[in-house]
Amino acid sequence: ARGQSNDSLNHYLEVAALNNPGLNADFLAYKASLERVEQAGRWSDPQLDIGFFLKPMDIVGGSQVADFTLMQMFPWFGTKKAARTEATHMAQMAYEEFRESRDMLFLEVYSQWYTLSSLKQQLKNNNDNLQLLSQLEQLARQKMSTAFAMSNDMGGSSGLSSVLRVQLEVAEIENNIESLLSEIEAEKAKFNALLNRPADFDVMVPDTIIKVPFLFNEMEAIHEIESQNPMLGMIVEEEQAYRAKSEKDKKMSYPMLGIGLQYMVIGKSSSPTMDQNNHNGMNGMDMVMPMVSISLPIYRNKYKAQQRESRYMWESAQEKYNNILNSLQSDLFKFKHQFDNAERQIALYQKQKNLALTAYQLILQEFVTAKSDLNNVIEVQRQILDYGIREAVATAEYNTKVAEINSLRSFTKLH
């Protein structure tokens, strides 16, 4: 049963990773950011200027009809590489954000799974208690029959009250069961929503909740948080993106070189002054002229401000990294404290439940031999049920804290 439950949980995690619309949205945003990397590494589009003369203009060598100019600008050396590096880190930021979303989704699936497991355990505890009450009712009826057979009116009346007392307890347990079944249906709907499935889909959850195996190593956990947590990874990529942007802004402050070609369409001129050119074959000859242009970034304050902006942003990212790391480490110790408390509670409730079971067997014998009354038996039964429910809740809390600790180290690295 344990292996089946683990297999079911792993299956549901896979389904959630594939189907959850929020997670799919973040993954598509990451894919979109990859396309920006491709865009950042390309040349700017060349510029084509076309001019027509409504009335051809006489020039030396003919009459100019039209003018075509094609120009391609080239940024300073290394500008494209810096822009591509910036876009690459921004894309990696989007991927870390996707990882963070997946970890939060997995944590919700784990938490909801343990909630359902706890409720199923509580349902089992109530059904077990119902069986004990059924046995107790049979004993009470036997005592009542014995009392009537002995024509003891007082004993018969007492026996009937005992039967009614047990039936009152049964009614309460049956109400608990109905309430738990309703709560399980509500939690199943919430679980299925995480998997993007209809609310009435069946969820295979074990009837018995058990502690998940877990060994905690403080130094190892801290190291794994620093190396694997996607929130920290996101900030690292943000810092690197702003460093690359600063380098790009610096390159953009240098001149840009433009190389182009000008083509002039020349028509023949009938002007007498062109006779000599006609004899030389120049009248009406089209002209081609190479061109070079250089941008002059003389407004230096703009470029210096851009570089200072990028530097402040990467310094801000460093401070955010330290702040988030401190917060994550604080969460680790908080979860560890809650984890330890849940572990102590599980041990306590197991011990109390075992003692209550032993006490129940003894007091049940005393009830049969009329050495104890029914109320004492029912009181111990209630304790057995209460300790079983508390143990289930504490186990769910323990397992959830294990999942929260693992989420700090990133589920996507652990699976």
VOGU-3710 file (C-alpha; in Angstrom, 3 decimals, decimal comma):
1> argqsndsln> 0,000/0,000/0,000  2,883/2,340/0,796  4,502/1,831/-2,579  1,184/2,325/-4,343  0,534/5,575/-2,484  3,975/6,911/-3,366  3,472/5,903/-6,995  0,117/7,674/-7,022  1,607/10,850/-5,554  4,451/10,875/-8,098
11> hylevaalnn> 1,913/10,356/-10,864  -0,181/13,278/-9,662  2,905/15,491/-9,504  3,639/14,659/-13,137  0,037/15,370/-14,135  0,135/18,715/-12,329  3,416/19,661/-14,030  1,908/18,912/-17,443  -1,618/20,254/-17,028  -1,637/23,136/-14,550
21> pglnadflay> -2,541/26,261/-16,586  -0,646/28,675/-14,345  2,536/26,651/-14,732  2,007/26,337/-18,485  1,642/30,120/-18,691  5,014/30,612/-16,987  6,646/28,055/-19,300  5,288/29,837/-22,379  6,634/33,126/-20,995  10,042/31,440/-20,724
31> kaslerveqa> 9,825/30,246/-24,342  8,933/33,789/-25,400  12,013/35,119/-23,601  14,185/32,697/-25,590  12,938/34,337/-28,778  14,199/37,680/-27,472  17,708/36,204/-27,311  17,529/35,554/-31,049  16,313/39,087/-31,673  19,078/40,666/-29,592
41> grwsdpqldi> 21,836/39,088/-31,698  20,712/40,497/-35,037  21,797/43,539/-37,014  19,480/46,501/-37,244  17,520/46,690/-40,477  19,210/48,552/-43,342  17,652/51,844/-44,370  16,664/52,554/-47,968  15,935/56,127/-49,067  14,316/56,740/-52,470
51> gfflkpmdiv> 13,896/60,144/-54,062  12,284/61,132/-57,383  12,513/64,473/-59,142  9,157/65,610/-60,524  11,178/67,642/-62,989  14,584/66,140/-63,834  17,421/68,320/-62,583  20,250/69,111/-64,926  23,645/68,179/-63,570  27,031/67,696/-65,104
61> ggsqvadftl> 26,700/64,519/-67,155  22,964/64,584/-67,755  19,646/65,068/-66,032  19,108/63,468/-62,585  15,812/61,564/-62,459  15,957/59,615/-59,168  18,220/58,838/-56,236  18,483/55,545/-54,215  20,472/55,346/-50,975  20,963/52,129/-48,993
71> mqmfpwfgtk> 22,655/52,405/-45,585  23,532/49,750/-42,981  24,583/50,883/-39,498  27,019/48,808/-37,430  27,258/49,257/-33,644  30,560/49,392/-31,822  32,475/46,132/-31,494  31,007/43,896/-28,771  27,631/45,689/-28,576  25,714/42,801/-30,122
81> kaarteathm> 27,428/40,263/-27,877  26,566/42,302/-24,763  22,936/42,636/-25,899  22,712/38,885/-26,517  24,255/38,169/-23,098  21,714/40,450/-21,440  18,824/38,733/-23,239  20,211/35,295/-22,331  20,269/36,141/-18,627  16,774/37,609/-18,858
91> aqmayeefre> 15,604/34,340/-20,425  17,281/32,402/-17,635  15,448/34,621/-15,147  12,182/33,567/-16,788  13,229/29,930/-16,464  14,006/30,360/-12,749  10,599/31,992/-12,324  9,066/28,940/-14,016  10,989/26,671/-11,603  9,712/28,689/-8,650
101> srdmlflevy> 6,140/28,329/-9,909  6,624/24,594/-10,340  8,003/24,249/-6,815  5,030/26,150/-5,379  2,655/23,960/-7,391  4,377/20,786/-6,167  4,183/22,052/-2,574  0,437/22,614/-2,979  0,031/19,100/-4,389  2,013/17,609/-1,488
111> sqwytlsslk> 0,098/19,627/1,106  -3,280/18,757/-0,408  -2,301/15,082/-0,682  -1,362/14,948/3,006  -4,582/16,739/3,941  -6,594/14,114/2,065  -4,520/11,315/3,624  -5,176/12,719/7,092  -8,912/12,916/6,438  -8,960/9,327/5,133
121> qqlknnndnl> -7,120/8,237/8,298  -9,638/10,092/10,458  -12,441/8,417/8,520  -10,861/5,041/9,210  -10,507/5,893/12,923  -14,187/6,813/13,142  -15,220/3,613/11,357  -13,038/1,580/13,740  -14,670/3,359/16,676  -18,065/2,583/15,195
131> qllsqleqla> -17,175/-1,120/15,241  -16,131/-0,874/18,888  -19,421/0,808/19,708  -21,291/-1,941/17,858  -19,551/-4,544/20,013  -20,268/-2,474/23,106  -23,964/-2,236/22,169  -24,116/-6,028/21,878  -22,626/-6,346/25,381  -25,134/-3,827/26,727
141> rqkmstafam> -28,014/-5,735/25,137  -26,726/-8,990/26,615  -26,612/-7,386/30,068  -30,129/-6,033/29,562  -31,396/-9,485/28,514  -29,734/-11,081/31,507  -31,311/-8,494/33,832  -34,799/-9,095/32,395  -34,334/-12,867/32,649  -33,584/-12,441/36,327
151> sndmggssgl> -36,751/-10,273/36,611  -34,715/-7,400/37,951  -36,628/-4,305/36,879  -33,897/-1,924/38,007  -31,265/-3,934/36,168  -33,407/-4,087/33,036  -33,950/-0,322/33,127  -30,229/0,232/33,601  -29,454/-2,095/30,708  -31,854/-0,224/28,405
161> ssvlrvqlev> -30,300/3,114/29,312  -26,877/1,666/28,501  -28,086/0,582/25,054  -29,557/4,034/24,425  -26,340/5,669/25,647  -24,318/3,634/23,146  -26,769/4,487/20,354  -26,358/8,195/21,129  -22,612/7,773/20,753  -23,113/5,853/17,498
171> aeienniesl> -25,247/8,682/16,095  -22,488/11,172/16,865  -19,835/9,010/15,195  -22,056/8,528/12,136  -22,438/12,295/11,924  -18,631/12,642/12,129  -18,295/10,180/9,247  -20,781/12,090/7,076  -18,954/15,339/7,832  -15,580/13,786/6,937
181> lseieaekak> -16,937/12,374/3,663  -18,209/15,827/2,718  -14,877/17,438/3,621  -12,986/14,809/1,612  -15,085/15,623/-1,466  -14,317/19,330/-1,068  -10,582/18,684/-0,674  -10,625/16,311/-3,674  -12,095/19,107/-5,785  -9,307/21,418/-4,659
191> fnallnrpad> -6,714/18,742/-5,425  -8,148/18,127/-8,902  -8,080/21,870/-9,604  -4,303/21,797/-9,166  -4,178/19,062/-11,824  -6,625/20,941/-14,086  -9,113/18,069/-13,899  -12,873/17,951/-13,243  -13,746/18,235/-9,543  -15,361/14,803/-9,384
201> fdvmvpdtii> -12,306/12,887/-10,633  -11,329/10,101/-8,255  -8,136/10,580/-6,230  -6,332/7,489/-4,989  -5,250/8,248/-1,434  -4,166/5,609/1,134  -6,478/4,940/4,075  -3,523/5,140/6,470  -1,168/8,103/6,670  2,457/7,406/7,580
211> kvpflfneme> 5,501/9,572/8,210  7,629/10,109/5,131  11,288/9,093/5,586  13,416/12,184/6,126  16,906/12,913/7,422  17,731/16,557/8,161  21,269/17,885/7,812  21,444/21,586/8,615  24,652/22,485/6,743  23,690/20,409/3,726
221> aiheiesqnp> 20,243/22,009/3,610  21,702/25,544/3,765  24,179/24,717/0,993  21,427/23,257/-1,213  19,252/26,326/-0,683  22,067/28,594/-1,870  22,843/26,450/-4,914  19,362/25,295/-5,934  16,635/27,686/-4,782  15,037/29,270/-7,879
231> mlgmiveeeq> 14,308/32,590/-6,157  18,025/33,022/-5,533  18,774/31,780/-9,050  16,410/34,432/-10,402  18,252/37,201/-8,558  21,651/35,913/-9,731  20,456/36,013/-13,344  18,980/39,482/-12,807  22,330/40,775/-11,558  24,164/39,244/-14,523
241> ayraksekdk> 21,595/40,729/-16,930  22,169/44,234/-15,546  25,937/43,765/-15,723  25,576/42,853/-19,388  23,256/45,825/-19,918  25,843/48,119/-18,365  28,417/46,788/-20,815  25,954/47,257/-23,695  25,204/50,837/-22,589  28,929/51,535/-22,531
251> kmsypmlgig> 29,328/50,210/-26,072  26,334/52,243/-27,207  28,106/55,400/-26,049  30,743/54,848/-28,747  30,283/55,935/-32,384  28,328/53,749/-34,793  29,652/53,158/-38,293  27,382/53,179/-41,315  28,284/51,773/-44,734  26,048/52,383/-47,703
261> lqymvigkss> 25,657/52,846/-51,421  24,051/55,657/-53,368  22,709/55,042/-56,866  21,644/58,019/-59,005  19,512/57,504/-62,114  20,728/59,979/-64,774  18,766/60,725/-67,926  20,235/62,240/-71,120  20,153/65,998/-71,360  19,541/67,906/-74,608
271> sptmdqnnhn> 21,207/71,061/-73,304  23,881/72,522/-75,655  26,237/72,670/-72,711  26,199/68,854/-72,646  27,511/68,432/-76,189  31,038/67,878/-75,000  29,820/65,259/-72,491  27,844/63,591/-75,228  31,017/63,188/-77,234  32,695/61,621/-74,151
281> gmngmdmvmp> 29,766/59,208/-73,522  28,964/60,630/-70,084  25,577/62,192/-70,835  22,857/59,960/-69,289  25,286/57,650/-67,463  23,962/56,432/-64,062  26,205/57,060/-61,054  27,123/54,764/-58,135  28,747/56,232/-55,044  29,894/54,333/-51,887
291> mvsislpiyr> 29,034/56,076/-48,636  30,286/55,995/-45,060  28,600/57,610/-42,059  29,529/57,856/-38,376  27,180/58,652/-35,495  28,485/61,171/-32,993  27,300/60,377/-29,434  28,161/63,808/-28,084  25,425/63,907/-25,415  27,468/61,971/-22,877
301> nkykaqqres> 25,270/62,564/-19,842  22,547/60,337/-21,295  24,907/57,404/-21,728  26,571/57,907/-18,357  23,138/57,934/-16,686  22,246/54,654/-18,417  25,418/53,029/-17,098  24,824/54,335/-13,572  21,247/53,033/-13,726  22,455/49,537/-14,647
311> rymwesaqek> 25,088/49,598/-11,905  22,529/50,604/-9,278  20,224/47,836/-10,472  22,858/45,128/-10,184  23,855/46,413/-6,749  20,160/46,315/-5,831  20,039/42,695/-7,030  22,951/41,834/-4,727  21,099/43,284/-1,749  17,916/41,436/-2,736
321> ynnilnslqs> 19,919/38,203/-2,941  21,214/38,614/0,616  17,765/39,559/1,909  16,057/36,560/0,274  18,817/34,204/1,419  18,369/35,379/5,016  14,604/34,933/4,712  14,973/31,415/3,286  17,372/30,393/6,046  14,936/31,790/8,618
331> dlfkfkhqfd> 12,128/29,764/7,009  14,330/26,663/7,147  14,776/26,896/10,914  11,110/27,759/11,415  10,032/24,678/9,438  12,602/22,578/11,308  11,113/23,711/14,647  7,580/22,905/13,470  8,840/19,614/12,036  10,364/18,641/15,397
341> naerqialyq> 7,179/19,597/17,242  5,071/17,473/14,903  7,450/14,536/15,392  7,159/14,823/19,188  3,382/15,036/18,963  3,211/11,898/16,808  5,248/9,954/19,371  3,086/11,300/22,223  -0,230/10,452/20,554  0,983/6,981/19,594
351> kqknlaltay> 1,925/6,323/23,202  -1,356/7,724/24,528  -3,371/5,743/21,986  -1,613/2,492/22,930  -2,206/3,151/26,631  -5,858/3,961/25,926  -6,258/0,695/23,985  -4,845/-1,264/26,922  -7,070/0,634/29,347  -10,066/-0,040/27,107
361> qlilqefvta> -9,564/-3,810/27,238  -9,358/-3,673/31,046  -12,311/-1,377/31,581  -14,393/-3,384/29,107  -13,869/-6,488/31,274  -14,846/-4,468/34,318  -18,028/-3,373/32,536  -18,894/-6,989/31,716  -18,427/-7,975/35,340  -20,326/-4,891/36,534
371> ksdlnnviev> -17,259/-3,398/38,188  -17,411/-0,293/36,024  -20,211/1,630/34,343  -20,734/2,358/30,653  -19,681/6,002/30,833  -16,118/4,984/31,729  -15,972/2,651/28,726  -17,278/5,322/26,359  -14,863/7,900/27,797  -11,884/5,660/27,043
381> qrqildygir> -13,286/4,957/23,562  -13,458/8,664/22,920  -9,844/8,998/24,000  -8,774/6,265/21,562  -10,558/8,095/18,723  -9,211/11,488/19,784  -5,592/10,305/19,990  -5,916/8,575/16,616  -7,250/11,762/15,004  -4,553/13,890/16,611
391> eavataeynt> -1,893/11,473/15,404  -3,246/11,702/11,837  -3,264/15,507/11,951  0,266/15,613/13,417  1,515/13,185/10,762  0,052/15,360/8,009  1,738/18,377/9,619  5,050/16,495/9,817  4,887/15,431/6,159  3,912/18,932/5,044
401> kvaeinslrs> 6,880/20,452/6,889  9,165/17,943/5,170  7,706/19,116/1,843  8,206/22,775/2,799  11,847/22,135/3,718  12,341/20,331/0,414  10,677/23,201/-1,461  13,384/25,555/-0,147  15,944/23,270/-1,816  13,738/23,056/-4,958
411> ftklh> 11,658/20,019/-5,836  12,818/20,345/-9,453  16,344/19,407/-8,359  15,191/16,632/-6,030  12,947/14,832/-8,554
//
